[in-house]
């Protein structure tokens, strides 16, 4: 099983808080997002790097 880490902090702890971008599959803790997220978004989610490249969903 592949261990996923947060792109921002590099940590794999708190995996229940990790979100994965629907475009690039990078992981981000909800609290490492800018701004931090209090809950997982419904539907598709795009990281800030993909938003910069492809635009918001």
N, C-alpha and C positions, 0 to 999 in steps of 0.2 A: 504494500500500500504506500503510495506516494504521500509524503508529508508536505502539506501546504503551509506557507508562511505569509505573514503580512508584508506587503510591498513597502509600506511606510516604516515599520519598526523592526522588521526582520524576524519577528517572534512567531512561534507556532502555538503558543499558549492561548487559552480561551478560544478554542476552535469553534465553540458555539456562537461566538461573536464575529466570526469571519464571514465576509461577503465575497463572492467571486463575480468578477465582471463577466457579463454574458458575451462580450466580444473577444476579450483577450485571455480570460480565465485567471487574471492576477487576483490575489487575495488581499483584502483590507479588513482590519478590525473596524467595527462600526464606530468605535471611539477614536480611531486614527484617521477617519475621514474628515475632510474639511468642508463644511462644518461637520462636527460629530453627529452621528445618527443615533437616535434613542431606540429605534426598532428597525428591523429589516424592511426595506421597501417591498411593496407588493408588485408582482410582475417582474419585468426585465430591469436590470440595473447595469449601468455603464460607469466605469471608473473615470477619474478626472483626466487620465491620459487619453483614454478613448474619446471622452467628451471633447477634448481639445482637438483631436484628430478628425472625428466624425460628426461632432455636434451632440447636443443633448438628445435623449430618447424622447 
